[in-house]
Protein backbone atom coordinates (compact mmCIF):
# COMPACT_ATOMS: atom_id res chain seq x y z
CA UNK A 1 0.00 0.00 0.00
CA UNK A 2 2.80 2.43 0.89
CA UNK A 3 4.27 1.85 -2.54
CA UNK A 4 1.07 3.07 -4.16
CA UNK A 5 0.92 6.11 -1.88
CA UNK A 6 4.51 6.96 -2.64
CA UNK A 7 3.79 6.50 -6.32
CA UNK A 8 0.84 8.85 -6.04
CA UNK A 9 2.88 11.48 -4.24
CA UNK A 10 5.65 11.22 -6.82
CA UNK A 11 3.05 11.44 -9.56
CA UNK A 12 1.72 14.70 -8.14
CA UNK A 13 5.29 15.97 -7.94
CA UNK A 14 5.79 15.09 -11.60
CA UNK A 15 2.64 16.99 -12.44
CA UNK A 16 3.31 20.17 -10.47
CA UNK A 17 6.92 20.31 -11.66
CA UNK A 18 5.76 20.05 -15.28
CA UNK A 19 7.98 17.05 -15.90
CA UNK A 20 9.25 17.20 -19.47
CA UNK A 21 8.26 13.65 -20.38
CA UNK A 22 4.75 13.98 -18.95
CA UNK A 23 4.17 17.31 -20.68
CA UNK A 24 5.49 15.99 -23.96
CA UNK A 25 3.27 12.89 -23.95
CA UNK A 26 0.21 14.87 -22.87
CA UNK A 27 0.79 17.50 -25.56
CA UNK A 28 1.23 14.86 -28.26
CA UNK A 29 -1.93 13.08 -27.15
CA UNK A 30 -3.93 16.29 -27.30
CA UNK A 31 -2.43 17.15 -30.68
CA UNK A 32 -3.22 13.80 -32.26
CA UNK A 33 -6.67 13.38 -30.71
CA UNK A 34 -7.43 17.04 -31.45
CA UNK A 35 -6.42 16.66 -35.11
CA UNK A 36 -8.47 13.51 -35.62
CA UNK A 37 -11.46 15.12 -33.86
CA UNK A 38 -11.21 18.25 -35.97
CA UNK A 39 -11.05 16.26 -39.21
CA UNK A 40 -13.88 13.96 -38.11
CA UNK A 41 -15.96 17.05 -37.25
CA UNK A 42 -15.25 18.59 -40.65
CA UNK A 43 -16.68 15.41 -42.20
CA UNK A 44 -19.52 14.85 -39.73
CA UNK A 45 -21.13 18.30 -39.55
CA UNK A 46 -21.89 18.83 -43.25
CA UNK A 47 -22.57 15.14 -43.86
CA UNK A 48 -24.87 14.92 -40.85
CA UNK A 49 -26.75 18.03 -41.95
CA UNK A 50 -27.13 16.64 -45.45
CA UNK A 51 -28.40 13.28 -44.18
CA UNK A 52 -30.78 15.07 -41.82
CA UNK A 53 -32.41 17.11 -44.58
CA UNK A 54 -32.39 14.63 -47.47
CA UNK A 55 -35.02 11.95 -47.74
CA UNK A 56 -33.70 8.85 -49.48
CA UNK A 57 -34.19 5.12 -49.55
CA UNK A 58 -32.31 3.33 -46.82
CA UNK A 59 -31.89 6.43 -44.65
CA UNK A 60 -33.11 4.60 -41.57
CA UNK A 61 -30.81 1.67 -42.27
CA UNK A 62 -27.85 3.99 -42.78
CA UNK A 63 -28.47 5.71 -39.44
CA UNK A 64 -28.76 2.28 -37.80
CA UNK A 65 -25.42 1.21 -39.21
CA UNK A 66 -23.76 4.46 -38.12
CA UNK A 67 -25.14 3.96 -34.62
CA UNK A 68 -23.91 0.37 -34.51
CA UNK A 69 -20.42 1.65 -35.28
CA UNK A 70 -20.46 3.62 -31.99
CA UNK A 71 -19.58 0.35 -30.33
CA UNK A 72 -16.80 -0.60 -32.72
CA UNK A 73 -13.95 -2.15 -30.66
CA UNK A 74 -10.78 -0.11 -30.99
CA UNK A 75 -8.72 -3.19 -31.85
CA UNK A 76 -11.01 -3.94 -34.80
CA UNK A 77 -10.44 -0.41 -36.11
CA UNK A 78 -6.74 -0.89 -35.42
CA UNK A 79 -6.70 -4.13 -37.39
CA UNK A 80 -8.68 -2.63 -40.27
CA UNK A 81 -6.47 0.47 -40.59
CA UNK A 82 -3.33 -1.66 -40.13
CA UNK A 83 -4.32 -3.86 -43.07
CA UNK A 84 -5.21 -0.77 -45.09
CA UNK A 85 -1.89 0.97 -44.46
CA UNK A 86 0.49 -2.01 -44.32
CA UNK A 87 2.99 -2.25 -47.13
CA UNK A 88 0.93 -4.82 -49.02
CA UNK A 89 -2.38 -3.02 -48.30
CA UNK A 90 -4.34 -0.76 -50.67
CA UNK A 91 -2.91 2.39 -49.09
CA UNK A 92 0.52 0.92 -48.41
CA UNK A 93 2.10 3.29 -50.93
CA UNK A 94 1.55 6.15 -48.52
CA UNK A 95 4.04 4.57 -46.13
CA UNK A 96 2.45 6.16 -43.07
CA UNK A 97 2.03 3.06 -40.89
CA UNK A 98 3.49 3.68 -37.41
CA UNK A 99 3.32 7.46 -37.80
CA UNK A 100 1.08 10.04 -36.10
CA UNK A 101 -0.76 10.41 -39.44
CA UNK A 102 -1.77 6.76 -39.30
CA UNK A 103 -3.06 7.29 -35.76
CA UNK A 104 -5.11 10.26 -36.94
CA UNK A 105 -6.61 8.15 -39.73
CA UNK A 106 -7.39 5.33 -37.29
CA UNK A 107 -8.98 7.62 -34.72
CA UNK A 108 -11.05 9.29 -37.43
CA UNK A 109 -12.44 5.89 -38.44
CA UNK A 110 -13.17 5.24 -34.78
CA UNK A 111 -14.91 8.50 -33.88
CA UNK A 112 -16.55 9.69 -37.11
CA UNK A 113 -19.57 7.38 -36.61
CA UNK A 114 -20.10 8.80 -33.10
CA UNK A 115 -19.86 12.41 -34.24
CA UNK A 116 -21.97 11.77 -37.34
CA UNK A 117 -24.69 9.76 -35.65
CA UNK A 118 -24.98 12.09 -32.69
CA UNK A 119 -24.99 15.14 -34.94
CA UNK A 120 -27.91 13.66 -36.87
CA UNK A 121 -29.86 13.00 -33.69
CA UNK A 122 -28.95 16.46 -32.36
CA UNK A 123 -30.36 18.06 -35.50
CA UNK A 124 -33.53 16.01 -35.37
CA UNK A 125 -34.16 17.64 -31.98
CA UNK A 126 -34.76 20.99 -33.72
CA UNK A 127 -38.48 21.58 -34.19
CA UNK A 128 -39.76 21.23 -37.72
CA UNK A 129 -41.85 24.37 -37.34
CA UNK A 130 -38.73 26.38 -36.61
CA UNK A 131 -37.08 25.30 -39.84
CA UNK A 132 -40.26 25.98 -41.72
CA UNK A 133 -40.31 29.49 -40.25
CA UNK A 134 -36.76 29.98 -41.49
CA UNK A 135 -37.73 28.74 -44.94
CA UNK A 136 -40.65 31.12 -44.91
CA UNK A 137 -38.33 33.97 -43.92
CA UNK A 138 -36.32 33.25 -47.06
CA UNK A 139 -33.51 30.94 -45.98
CA UNK A 140 -31.91 28.99 -48.83
CA UNK A 141 -30.92 25.35 -48.43
CA UNK A 142 -27.42 26.06 -47.15
CA UNK A 143 -28.63 28.89 -44.89
CA UNK A 144 -31.13 26.45 -43.43
CA UNK A 145 -28.29 23.98 -42.80
CA UNK A 146 -26.28 26.57 -40.89
CA UNK A 147 -29.34 27.59 -38.91
CA UNK A 148 -30.15 24.04 -37.83
CA UNK A 149 -26.55 23.54 -36.67
CA UNK A 150 -26.76 26.78 -34.74
CA UNK A 151 -30.09 25.91 -33.16
CA UNK A 152 -28.73 22.52 -32.08
CA UNK A 153 -25.31 23.94 -31.18
CA UNK A 154 -25.17 22.58 -27.63
CA UNK A 155 -26.18 19.08 -28.62
CA UNK A 156 -23.85 19.20 -31.64
CA UNK A 157 -20.95 20.36 -29.48
CA UNK A 158 -21.71 17.50 -27.11
CA UNK A 159 -21.46 15.10 -30.05
CA UNK A 160 -18.05 16.50 -31.00
CA UNK A 161 -16.79 16.39 -27.42
CA UNK A 162 -17.86 12.80 -27.01
CA UNK A 163 -15.87 11.90 -30.13
CA UNK A 164 -12.85 13.79 -28.81
CA UNK A 165 -13.13 11.98 -25.49
CA UNK A 166 -13.14 8.62 -27.24
CA UNK A 167 -10.05 9.55 -29.31
CA UNK A 168 -8.28 10.71 -26.17
CA UNK A 169 -8.94 7.58 -24.17
CA UNK A 170 -8.59 4.79 -26.73
CA UNK A 171 -5.60 2.47 -26.75
CA UNK A 172 -6.10 -0.12 -29.51
CA UNK A 173 -5.74 2.12 -32.54
CA UNK A 174 -2.81 4.07 -31.14
CA UNK A 175 -0.90 0.89 -30.36
CA UNK A 176 -1.67 -1.05 -33.52
CA UNK A 177 -1.18 1.64 -36.15
CA UNK A 178 0.97 4.06 -34.16
CA UNK A 179 3.25 1.50 -32.65
CA UNK A 180 3.72 3.28 -29.28
CA UNK A 181 7.09 4.64 -30.43
CA UNK A 182 8.81 6.69 -27.74
CA UNK A 183 8.93 10.40 -28.57
CA UNK A 184 6.98 9.89 -31.78
CA UNK A 185 3.67 8.04 -31.51
CA UNK A 186 3.37 7.35 -27.80
CA UNK A 187 0.09 8.64 -26.37
CA UNK A 188 -0.99 8.82 -22.76
CA UNK A 189 -2.87 5.53 -22.82
CA UNK A 190 0.06 3.73 -24.43
CA UNK A 191 2.51 5.34 -22.02
CA UNK A 192 0.39 4.27 -19.04
CA UNK A 193 0.27 0.72 -20.36
CA UNK A 194 4.03 0.58 -20.86
CA UNK A 195 4.91 2.31 -17.60
CA UNK A 196 2.67 -0.08 -15.69
CA UNK A 197 4.36 -3.04 -17.41
CA UNK A 198 7.75 -1.70 -16.40
CA UNK A 199 6.67 -0.98 -12.84
CA UNK A 200 7.08 2.79 -13.30
CA UNK A 201 3.95 3.48 -11.24
CA UNK A 202 4.76 7.18 -10.75
CA UNK A 203 4.65 7.98 -14.44
CA UNK A 204 1.60 5.75 -15.01
CA UNK A 205 -0.31 7.42 -12.18
CA UNK A 206 0.72 10.92 -13.21
CA UNK A 207 -0.53 10.34 -16.74
CA UNK A 208 -3.61 8.60 -15.40
CA UNK A 209 -4.41 11.66 -13.30
CA UNK A 210 -4.13 13.92 -16.33
CA UNK A 211 -6.34 11.61 -18.38
CA UNK A 212 -8.95 11.46 -15.63
CA UNK A 213 -8.77 15.21 -15.23
CA UNK A 214 -9.41 15.70 -18.96
CA UNK A 215 -12.32 13.25 -18.74
CA UNK A 216 -13.69 15.26 -15.83
CA UNK A 217 -13.43 18.53 -17.76
CA UNK A 218 -15.17 17.01 -20.78
CA UNK A 219 -17.89 15.53 -18.63
CA UNK A 220 -18.51 18.85 -16.83
CA UNK A 221 -18.72 20.70 -20.13
CA UNK A 222 -21.06 18.02 -21.52
CA UNK A 223 -23.29 18.37 -18.49
CA UNK A 224 -23.39 22.12 -18.85
CA UNK A 225 -24.28 21.79 -22.51
CA UNK A 226 -27.07 19.37 -21.80
CA UNK A 227 -28.61 21.74 -19.30
CA UNK A 228 -28.60 24.51 -21.91
CA UNK A 229 -30.97 22.68 -24.20
CA UNK A 230 -33.62 25.05 -25.55
CA UNK A 231 -36.92 24.79 -23.68
CA UNK B 1 -65.38 47.15 -62.48
CA UNK B 2 -61.63 47.20 -63.00
CA UNK B 3 -59.89 45.24 -60.29
CA UNK B 4 -56.26 45.78 -59.39
CA UNK B 5 -53.97 43.04 -60.77
CA UNK B 6 -54.10 39.80 -58.87
CA UNK B 7 -51.23 39.12 -56.48
CA UNK B 8 -52.12 35.53 -55.83
CA UNK B 9 -54.34 33.41 -58.00
CA UNK B 10 -55.23 29.87 -57.13
CA UNK B 11 -56.94 27.58 -59.61
CA UNK B 12 -58.51 24.20 -58.87
CA UNK B 13 -56.23 23.63 -55.91
CA UNK B 14 -56.54 20.27 -54.21
CA UNK B 15 -54.33 18.92 -51.46
CA UNK B 16 -54.15 15.50 -49.86
CA UNK B 17 -52.37 14.16 -46.81
CA UNK B 18 -52.33 10.44 -47.55
CA UNK B 19 -55.93 9.51 -48.27
CA UNK B 20 -57.38 12.56 -46.59
CA UNK B 21 -58.33 15.40 -48.87
CA UNK B 22 -57.80 18.62 -46.91
CA UNK B 23 -58.38 21.13 -49.71
CA UNK B 24 -60.95 20.36 -52.33
CA UNK B 25 -60.74 22.28 -55.57
CA UNK B 26 -60.23 25.85 -54.40
CA UNK B 27 -60.37 28.85 -56.71
CA UNK B 28 -59.31 32.14 -55.21
CA UNK B 29 -57.84 35.36 -56.46
CA UNK B 30 -56.40 38.00 -54.16
CA UNK B 31 -55.64 41.46 -55.43
CA UNK B 32 -52.54 43.46 -54.72
CA UNK B 33 -52.99 45.43 -51.51
CA UNK B 34 -56.07 43.54 -50.39
CA UNK B 35 -56.60 42.26 -46.86
CA UNK B 36 -58.29 38.92 -47.05
CA UNK B 37 -59.49 36.95 -44.05
CA UNK B 38 -59.84 33.22 -44.27
CA UNK B 39 -62.28 32.14 -41.63
CA UNK B 40 -63.43 28.69 -40.74
CA UNK B 41 -63.46 26.18 -37.93
CA UNK B 42 -60.30 24.46 -36.72
CA UNK B 43 -59.24 21.73 -39.14
CA UNK B 44 -60.93 23.31 -42.15
CA UNK B 45 -57.62 23.54 -44.01
CA UNK B 46 -56.73 27.20 -43.39
CA UNK B 47 -53.15 26.52 -42.29
CA UNK B 48 -52.55 24.14 -45.19
CA UNK B 49 -53.78 26.74 -47.64
CA UNK B 50 -51.48 29.40 -46.15
CA UNK B 51 -48.52 27.01 -46.27
CA UNK B 52 -49.19 26.28 -49.92
CA UNK B 53 -49.49 29.99 -50.72
CA UNK B 54 -46.18 30.60 -48.90
CA UNK B 55 -44.66 27.92 -51.17
CA UNK B 56 -43.70 25.76 -48.21
CA UNK B 57 -45.68 22.89 -49.56
CA UNK B 58 -46.56 21.66 -53.04
CA UNK B 59 -50.26 21.16 -53.67
CA UNK B 60 -51.36 17.71 -54.85
CA UNK B 61 -52.92 19.36 -57.88
CA UNK B 62 -53.94 22.78 -59.13
CA UNK B 63 -52.06 25.90 -60.04
CA UNK B 64 -50.79 28.94 -58.14
CA UNK B 65 -49.81 32.17 -59.81
CA UNK B 66 -47.78 34.69 -57.87
CA UNK B 67 -47.84 38.20 -59.27
CA UNK B 68 -49.37 36.80 -62.46
CA UNK B 69 -46.62 34.25 -62.99
CA UNK B 70 -47.01 30.52 -62.39
CA UNK B 71 -44.99 29.26 -59.44
CA UNK B 72 -42.25 26.77 -60.39
CA UNK B 73 -41.91 23.52 -58.45
CA UNK B 74 -38.40 24.20 -57.23
CA UNK B 75 -35.26 26.20 -57.80
CA UNK B 76 -34.08 29.74 -57.47
CA UNK B 77 -37.19 31.38 -58.84
CA UNK B 78 -39.34 29.70 -56.20
CA UNK B 79 -36.97 30.94 -53.47
CA UNK B 80 -37.11 34.43 -54.91
CA UNK B 81 -40.91 34.39 -54.93
CA UNK B 82 -40.95 33.08 -51.38
CA UNK B 83 -38.65 35.91 -50.36
CA UNK B 84 -41.37 38.38 -51.34
CA UNK B 85 -43.73 36.87 -48.75
CA UNK B 86 -43.74 36.21 -45.02
CA UNK B 87 -45.80 33.83 -42.95
CA UNK B 88 -46.53 34.36 -39.28
CA UNK B 89 -47.43 31.24 -37.37
CA UNK B 90 -50.04 30.84 -34.72
CA UNK B 91 -47.32 29.96 -32.27
CA UNK B 92 -44.31 32.24 -32.74
CA UNK B 93 -41.25 30.16 -33.61
CA UNK B 94 -38.29 32.16 -32.37
CA UNK B 95 -34.70 31.14 -32.93
CA UNK B 96 -32.46 30.43 -29.97
CA UNK B 97 -30.65 33.75 -30.12
CA UNK B 98 -31.15 37.40 -29.21
CA UNK B 99 -34.19 39.41 -30.25
CA UNK B 100 -31.94 41.40 -32.58
CA UNK B 101 -30.59 38.28 -34.31
CA UNK B 102 -34.10 36.90 -34.67
CA UNK B 103 -35.33 40.01 -36.43
CA UNK B 104 -32.15 40.42 -38.49
CA UNK B 105 -31.97 36.86 -39.87
CA UNK B 106 -34.21 37.38 -42.91
CA UNK B 107 -32.26 40.47 -43.96
CA UNK B 108 -28.96 38.62 -43.55
CA UNK B 109 -30.22 35.73 -45.64
CA UNK B 110 -31.03 38.22 -48.37
CA UNK B 111 -27.47 39.53 -48.22
CA UNK B 112 -28.31 42.97 -46.81
CA UNK B 113 -25.51 45.16 -45.55
CA UNK B 114 -25.15 44.96 -41.78
CA UNK B 115 -25.34 48.76 -41.33
CA UNK B 116 -28.67 48.80 -43.11
CA UNK B 117 -29.83 45.79 -41.11
CA UNK B 118 -29.02 47.57 -37.85
CA UNK B 119 -31.09 50.57 -38.91
CA UNK B 120 -34.06 48.55 -40.17
CA UNK B 121 -34.17 46.22 -37.16
CA UNK B 122 -34.01 49.18 -34.78
CA UNK B 123 -36.83 50.93 -36.51
CA UNK B 124 -39.13 47.91 -36.75
CA UNK B 125 -38.58 47.02 -33.08
CA UNK B 126 -39.68 50.53 -32.25
CA UNK B 127 -42.80 50.06 -34.35
CA UNK B 128 -43.79 46.94 -32.42
CA UNK B 129 -42.83 48.57 -29.12
CA UNK B 130 -39.82 46.40 -28.32
CA UNK B 131 -37.00 48.90 -28.92
CA UNK B 132 -35.23 48.04 -25.66
CA UNK B 133 -35.33 44.32 -26.23
CA UNK B 134 -32.56 43.98 -28.85
CA UNK B 135 -30.14 42.11 -26.60
CA UNK B 136 -32.72 39.97 -24.83
CA UNK B 137 -32.61 36.20 -25.20
CA UNK B 138 -35.63 35.52 -27.40
CA UNK B 139 -36.61 32.49 -25.38
CA UNK B 140 -37.26 34.54 -22.26
CA UNK B 141 -40.07 36.60 -23.80
CA UNK B 142 -43.74 36.36 -22.91
CA UNK B 143 -46.23 35.06 -25.47
CA UNK B 144 -47.32 38.53 -26.56
CA UNK B 145 -43.75 39.81 -26.81
CA UNK B 146 -42.69 36.73 -28.76
CA UNK B 147 -45.51 37.23 -31.25
CA UNK B 148 -44.47 40.87 -31.67
CA UNK B 149 -40.89 39.75 -32.38
CA UNK B 150 -42.25 37.27 -34.94
CA UNK B 151 -44.26 40.07 -36.49
CA UNK B 152 -41.26 42.40 -36.54
CA UNK B 153 -39.12 39.66 -38.05
CA UNK B 154 -41.58 39.27 -40.91
CA UNK B 155 -42.30 42.99 -41.36
CA UNK B 156 -38.68 44.08 -41.46
CA UNK B 157 -38.46 42.25 -44.79
CA UNK B 158 -41.16 44.55 -46.16
CA UNK B 159 -42.97 41.63 -47.75
CA UNK B 160 -45.39 42.23 -50.58
CA UNK B 161 -47.58 39.48 -49.18
CA UNK B 162 -48.01 38.93 -45.46
CA UNK B 163 -49.60 35.66 -44.40
CA UNK B 164 -50.92 35.40 -40.87
CA UNK B 165 -52.04 32.10 -39.39
CA UNK B 166 -54.23 32.80 -36.37
CA UNK B 167 -51.77 35.43 -35.17
CA UNK B 168 -53.55 36.04 -31.89
CA UNK B 169 -54.94 32.60 -31.07
CA UNK B 170 -52.66 32.07 -28.07
CA UNK B 171 -52.62 35.59 -26.70
CA UNK B 172 -54.37 37.42 -23.91
CA UNK B 173 -56.91 40.13 -24.83
CA UNK B 174 -54.47 43.03 -24.32
CA UNK B 175 -51.78 41.51 -26.53
CA UNK B 176 -54.43 40.54 -29.06
CA UNK B 177 -55.72 44.06 -29.50
CA UNK B 178 -52.17 45.36 -29.70
CA UNK B 179 -51.30 42.93 -32.50
CA UNK B 180 -54.58 43.69 -34.27
CA UNK B 181 -53.87 47.41 -34.22
CA UNK B 182 -50.38 46.77 -35.61
CA UNK B 183 -51.72 44.62 -38.42
CA UNK B 184 -54.33 47.22 -39.25
CA UNK B 185 -51.87 50.09 -39.39
CA UNK B 186 -49.45 48.10 -41.55
CA UNK B 187 -52.20 47.18 -43.97
CA UNK B 188 -53.07 50.87 -44.32
CA UNK B 189 -49.57 52.35 -44.50
CA UNK B 190 -47.75 49.90 -46.70
CA UNK B 191 -50.55 48.57 -48.87
CA UNK B 192 -49.22 45.08 -48.15
CA UNK B 193 -51.33 42.25 -49.48
CA UNK B 194 -52.48 40.29 -46.45
CA UNK B 195 -54.07 36.94 -46.04
CA UNK B 196 -54.97 35.97 -42.52
CA UNK B 197 -56.51 32.81 -41.22
CA UNK B 198 -58.66 33.14 -38.15
CA UNK B 199 -61.42 31.26 -36.42
CA UNK B 200 -62.40 34.52 -34.73
CA UNK B 201 -65.12 36.01 -36.92
CA UNK B 202 -64.99 39.41 -35.33
CA UNK B 203 -61.26 39.66 -36.00
CA UNK B 204 -61.92 38.88 -39.65
CA UNK B 205 -64.64 41.49 -39.72
CA UNK B 206 -62.40 44.07 -38.07
CA UNK B 207 -59.31 43.58 -40.17
CA UNK B 208 -60.33 42.39 -43.61
CA UNK B 209 -61.63 43.91 -46.83
CA UNK B 210 -62.94 40.57 -47.93
CA UNK B 211 -63.70 37.33 -46.18
CA UNK B 212 -63.60 33.76 -47.39
CA UNK B 213 -65.27 31.01 -45.42
CA UNK B 214 -63.38 27.73 -45.56
CA UNK B 215 -65.33 24.78 -44.27
CA UNK B 216 -64.10 21.21 -44.61
CA UNK B 217 -61.61 22.06 -47.36
CA UNK B 218 -64.09 24.01 -49.47
CA UNK B 219 -64.30 27.74 -49.93
CA UNK B 220 -68.04 27.96 -49.39
CA UNK B 221 -68.49 31.72 -49.54
CA UNK B 222 -66.41 34.79 -50.27
CA UNK B 223 -67.56 38.37 -50.02
CA UNK B 224 -67.24 41.48 -47.93
CA UNK B 225 -67.90 41.12 -44.25
CA UNK B 226 -71.47 42.43 -44.36
CA UNK B 227 -72.39 39.88 -47.00
CA UNK B 228 -70.83 37.00 -45.16
CA UNK B 229 -72.06 37.93 -41.70
CA UNK B 230 -75.53 39.15 -42.61
CA UNK B 231 -76.28 36.89 -45.56
CA UNK B 232 -74.50 33.59 -45.15
CA UNK B 233 -75.08 31.43 -48.16
CA UNK B 234 -75.52 28.14 -46.38
CA UNK B 235 -76.50 26.65 -43.08
CA UNK B 236 -72.85 25.78 -42.34
CA UNK B 237 -71.68 29.34 -42.90
CA UNK B 238 -74.63 30.69 -40.90
CA UNK B 239 -73.71 28.49 -37.98
CA UNK B 240 -70.09 29.52 -38.20
CA UNK B 241 -70.69 33.28 -38.39
CA UNK B 242 -72.70 33.22 -35.18
CA UNK B 243 -76.26 32.71 -36.36
CA UNK B 244 -76.97 30.29 -33.60
CA UNK B 245 -80.69 30.09 -34.25
CA UNK B 246 -81.24 28.12 -37.41
CA UNK B 247 -84.89 27.15 -37.74
CA UNK B 248 -86.16 24.77 -40.40
CA UNK B 249 -89.31 25.83 -42.22
CA UNK B 250 -91.11 26.42 -45.46
CA UNK B 251 -92.18 29.65 -47.14
CA UNK B 252 -95.99 29.74 -47.09
CA UNK B 253 -96.59 33.32 -48.20
CA UNK B 254 -94.63 36.12 -49.80
CA UNK B 255 -95.62 39.74 -50.26
CA UNK B 256 -93.70 43.01 -50.71
CA UNK B 257 -90.37 41.40 -49.94
CA UNK B 258 -91.59 39.82 -46.72
CA UNK B 259 -91.73 36.05 -46.61
CA UNK B 260 -93.77 34.11 -44.11
CA UNK B 261 -91.96 30.99 -42.99
CA UNK B 262 -93.89 28.26 -41.25
CA UNK B 263 -91.72 26.35 -38.82
CA UNK B 264 -91.72 22.61 -38.18
CA UNK B 265 -93.95 20.02 -39.83
CA UNK B 266 -97.11 20.74 -37.80
CA UNK B 267 -99.81 22.27 -40.13
CA UNK B 268 -100.68 25.04 -37.63
CA UNK B 269 -97.01 25.60 -36.70
CA UNK B 270 -95.71 29.00 -35.72
CA UNK B 271 -94.82 31.40 -38.53
CA UNK B 272 -91.87 33.76 -38.77
CA UNK B 273 -91.84 36.94 -40.86
CA UNK B 274 -88.60 37.61 -42.67
CA UNK B 275 -87.23 40.05 -45.22
CA UNK B 276 -86.58 37.65 -48.09
CA UNK B 277 -87.33 37.00 -51.75
CA UNK B 278 -87.61 33.25 -51.38
CA UNK B 279 -90.67 31.97 -53.30
CA UNK B 280 -93.66 30.24 -51.74
CA UNK B 281 -93.18 26.52 -51.26
CA UNK B 282 -89.40 26.59 -50.80
CA UNK B 283 -87.84 24.63 -47.98
CA UNK B 284 -85.67 27.04 -46.02
CA UNK B 285 -83.67 27.77 -42.90
CA UNK B 286 -84.59 30.93 -41.02
CA UNK B 287 -81.47 32.21 -39.22
CA UNK B 288 -81.42 34.70 -36.35
CA UNK B 289 -78.46 35.94 -34.34
CA UNK B 290 -78.96 35.51 -30.57
CA UNK B 291 -78.06 39.16 -29.97
CA UNK B 292 -80.94 40.26 -32.24
CA UNK B 293 -83.55 38.65 -30.01
CA UNK B 294 -85.04 40.64 -27.15
CA UNK B 295 -86.80 39.03 -24.23
CA UNK B 296 -89.64 40.67 -22.30
CA UNK B 297 -92.05 39.67 -19.50
CA UNK B 298 -95.01 37.54 -20.64
CA UNK B 299 -97.42 40.49 -20.16
CA UNK B 300 -95.53 42.64 -22.68
CA UNK B 301 -97.37 43.86 -25.83
CA UNK B 302 -94.96 43.86 -28.70
CA UNK B 303 -94.78 45.84 -31.92
CA UNK B 304 -92.20 43.50 -33.49
CA UNK B 305 -93.30 41.43 -36.45
CA UNK B 306 -92.06 38.33 -34.75
CA UNK B 307 -93.22 37.90 -31.19
CA UNK B 308 -93.44 34.50 -29.54
CA UNK B 309 -94.59 33.37 -26.13
CA UNK B 310 -92.33 30.78 -24.61
CA UNK B 311 -90.77 29.25 -21.55
CA UNK B 312 -87.16 29.60 -20.45
CA UNK B 313 -85.44 26.22 -20.56
CA UNK B 314 -81.96 27.24 -19.52
CA UNK B 315 -79.77 30.20 -18.52
CA UNK B 316 -75.97 30.24 -18.72
CA UNK B 317 -73.78 33.25 -18.16
CA UNK B 318 -70.96 33.96 -20.61
CA UNK B 319 -68.93 37.03 -19.73
CA UNK B 320 -71.12 40.10 -19.25
CA UNK B 321 -73.99 38.40 -21.07
CA UNK B 322 -76.36 35.55 -20.40
CA UNK B 323 -77.36 32.96 -22.94
CA UNK B 324 -81.01 32.25 -22.45
CA UNK B 325 -82.65 29.26 -24.10
CA UNK B 326 -86.35 29.65 -24.77
CA UNK B 327 -88.84 27.09 -26.05
CA UNK B 328 -91.52 28.83 -28.09
CA UNK B 329 -92.62 26.00 -30.31
CA UNK B 330 -89.09 25.95 -31.64
CA UNK B 331 -85.91 26.47 -29.67
CA UNK B 332 -84.38 29.96 -29.55
CA UNK B 333 -81.17 31.20 -27.97
CA UNK B 334 -81.05 34.85 -26.93
CA UNK B 335 -78.17 36.91 -25.56
CA UNK B 336 -79.23 39.25 -22.79
CA UNK B 337 -77.20 41.42 -20.43
CA UNK B 338 -76.77 40.05 -16.93
CA UNK B 339 -78.72 43.00 -15.55
CA UNK B 340 -81.77 42.28 -17.74
CA UNK B 341 -81.57 38.64 -16.77
CA UNK B 342 -82.01 39.62 -13.14
CA UNK B 343 -84.63 42.30 -13.77
CA UNK B 344 -86.75 40.00 -15.91
CA UNK B 345 -86.34 37.16 -13.44
CA UNK B 346 -85.15 34.88 -16.20
CA UNK B 347 -84.81 31.40 -14.82
CA UNK B 348 -85.84 27.95 -15.86
CA UNK B 349 -89.61 27.74 -16.25
CA UNK B 350 -90.22 31.51 -16.45
CA UNK B 351 -92.73 32.67 -19.08
CA UNK B 352 -91.37 35.25 -21.54
CA UNK B 353 -92.01 36.88 -24.88
CA UNK B 354 -89.22 36.66 -27.46
CA UNK B 355 -89.19 39.43 -30.10
CA UNK B 356 -87.14 39.98 -33.23
CA UNK B 357 -87.50 42.08 -36.33
CA UNK B 358 -88.19 40.75 -39.79
CA UNK B 359 -84.90 42.32 -40.90
CA UNK B 360 -83.03 40.26 -38.28
CA UNK B 361 -84.04 37.03 -40.00
CA UNK B 362 -81.87 35.71 -42.79
CA UNK B 363 -83.50 33.05 -44.95
CA UNK B 364 -81.40 30.44 -46.75
CA UNK B 365 -82.67 27.84 -49.15
CA UNK B 366 -82.22 24.49 -47.49
CA UNK B 367 -79.26 22.46 -48.83
CA UNK B 368 -78.69 25.19 -51.38
CA UNK B 369 -74.94 24.69 -51.17
CA UNK B 370 -74.94 21.03 -52.21
Interface residues (C-beta under 8 A of the other chain):
Chain A: X127 X129 X130 X132 X133 X134 X135 X136 X137 X138 X139 X140 X143 X147 X150 X151 X230 X231
Chain B: X51 X54 X56 X79 X82 X83 X85 X86 X87 X89 X91 X93 X95 X96 X97 X105 X106 X109 X110 X139 X153 X154 X157
